[in-house]
Amino acid sequence: MAIAIKNAVEEFFKDSPSRLKVAKKMVIYGLSVKNGKIYCNDIEIPYKSLATACNVDQRVVKLTVDSISSNENLKNIFSKFESSANLKDVAKEIGFGVLIISAYDPKEPGIIAAVSKIIADFKINIRQAIVEDPEFIEEPKLYIITEEPLPGEIIPKIKNIKNIKSITIL
């Protein structure tokens, strides 16, 4: 699905790198387009805010939104995006653990399943798993937030999983 979204966005905005940049940022952050406006769930995002984040003029953002709104395929995609809380940066403050994983091939299936099994074997609950999309992020990572910090003895077990490039435990 991510490839289809990336292809649709890149194809539509192929002649405008600045609008492509805006559209990709919207996908990454789950920003939707409804009635010619940008939303983070039910919160309207001013064009100027997104323009600043993308280092473009706010007219570029407006043109991007207008283009998305006028294309049925993109309109259907962008109207359904939602954002959610990401606990990775606050996990330590609330007593949770964070495991960060990089893969040699982030498109290869099975990493989440293998890591989840090892964590479950230690009787630790996973509160959140966040996977950066390899179609939009150059070096994507998998973030697993656990209900408690992970013990050191879990590291060699996770390192032995096929395709794991690196792990970091916070």
ABEGO torsion letter per residue (X at the ends): XAAAAAAAAAAAAAABAAAAAAAAAAAAAGBBBBGGBBBBEABBBBAAAAAAAAGBBAAAAAAAAAAAAABAAAAAAAAABBBBBBAAAAAAAAGBBBBBBBBABAABBGAAAAAAAAAAAAGBBBABBBBBBAAABABBBBBBBBABBBBAAAAAAAAABBGBABBBBX
